Amino acid sequence: MNQSVNVAVQVIPVAPNHDLYEIVDQAISVIINSGVKYQVTPFETVMEGDYNQLMEIVKQVQEVCYTAGADKVICFIKIESSRDNVVLIEDKTGKYIS
């Protein structure tokens, strides 16, 4: 799979006595600092790029949650790929951007 794919990742940290939004913010920072194209939504962050690179970012996202104090991390991942075409965020959401 050498073409561009979309990966949506949602992390739900389990961290008593920690601010969960701060942990999620750190997870999103991993994505922002990765240099891949991304779009943050209220429930997940969608990334665009090489499949292997995005899977490595998902791993780092989970790891930073633990570093930030999570005891457990629930991680939901959605992947869109195509055999013959690149998959772009813009194709799904571009018509909604004002």
C-alpha positions as CSV (number, residue, x, y, z in Angstrom):
1,M,0.0,0.0,0.0
2,N,2.1,2.9,-1.3
3,Q,-0.7,5.3,-1.9
4,S,-2.0,8.0,0.4
5,V,-4.6,6.7,2.9
6,N,-6.7,8.3,5.6
7,V,-6.5,7.1,9.2
8,A,-8.8,8.4,11.8
9,V,-7.7,8.0,15.4
10,Q,-9.6,8.5,18.6
11,V,-8.0,8.0,22.0
12,I,-9.9,7.7,25.2
13,P,-7.4,7.8,28.1
14,V,-8.4,6.2,31.4
15,A,-6.6,8.3,34.0
16,P,-8.1,8.9,37.4
17,N,-6.9,12.2,38.9
18,H,-5.7,13.6,35.6
19,D,-7.3,16.0,33.2
20,L,-8.3,13.9,30.2
21,Y,-8.3,16.8,27.8
22,E,-4.7,17.6,28.6
23,I,-3.8,14.0,27.8
24,V,-5.7,14.1,24.5
25,D,-4.1,17.5,23.7
26,Q,-0.7,15.8,24.0
27,A,-1.8,13.0,21.7
28,I,-2.9,15.6,19.1
29,S,0.4,17.3,19.5
30,V,2.1,14.1,18.3
31,I,0.1,14.3,15.1
32,I,0.6,18.0,14.6
33,N,4.4,17.6,15.1
34,S,4.6,14.7,12.7
35,G,4.2,16.9,9.7
36,V,1.4,14.8,8.1
37,K,-1.8,16.5,6.8
38,Y,-4.4,16.2,9.5
39,Q,-7.8,17.5,10.5
40,V,-8.9,17.6,14.2
41,T,-12.6,17.0,14.8
42,P,-14.6,16.9,18.1
43,F,-14.3,13.1,18.3
44,E,-11.2,12.1,16.4
45,T,-8.3,13.3,14.3
46,V,-8.0,12.3,10.7
47,M,-4.6,12.0,9.1
48,E,-3.5,11.7,5.5
49,G,-0.4,10.0,4.2
50,D,1.6,6.8,3.9
51,Y,0.0,3.9,5.7
52,N,3.1,2.8,7.5
53,Q,4.0,6.3,8.6
54,L,0.4,6.9,9.9
55,M,0.5,3.6,11.9
56,E,3.7,4.6,13.5
57,I,2.1,7.9,14.5
58,V,-0.9,6.0,16.0
59,K,1.6,4.0,18.1
60,Q,3.3,7.3,19.3
61,V,-0.1,8.8,20.1
62,Q,-0.9,5.9,22.4
63,E,2.5,6.0,24.0
64,V,2.3,9.7,24.8
65,C,-1.0,9.1,26.6
66,Y,0.8,6.7,29.0
67,T,3.6,9.2,29.4
68,A,1.0,11.9,30.3
69,G,-0.5,9.7,33.1
70,A,-3.0,7.4,31.5
71,D,-3.4,3.9,33.1
72,K,-5.2,2.6,30.1
73,V,-5.9,3.9,26.6
74,I,-8.8,2.9,24.4
75,C,-7.9,3.6,20.8
76,F,-10.4,3.5,17.9
77,I,-8.9,3.5,14.4
78,K,-10.6,3.9,11.0
79,I,-8.7,3.4,7.8
80,E,-9.7,4.3,4.3
81,S,-7.5,3.0,1.5
82,S,-8.0,2.4,-2.2
83,R,-6.4,-0.1,-4.5
84,D,-6.1,2.3,-7.4
85,N,-6.4,5.8,-6.1
86,V,-5.0,8.1,-3.4
87,V,-7.4,8.8,-0.5
88,L,-7.5,12.5,0.4
89,I,-9.3,14.3,3.3
90,E,-10.3,17.0,0.8
91,D,-12.3,14.5,-1.2
92,K,-14.6,13.9,1.7
93,T,-14.8,17.3,3.4
94,G,-13.7,19.9,0.9
95,K,-17.2,20.8,-0.2
96,Y,-18.1,21.7,3.4
97,I,-15.2,24.2,4.0
98,S,-16.5,27.8,3.7
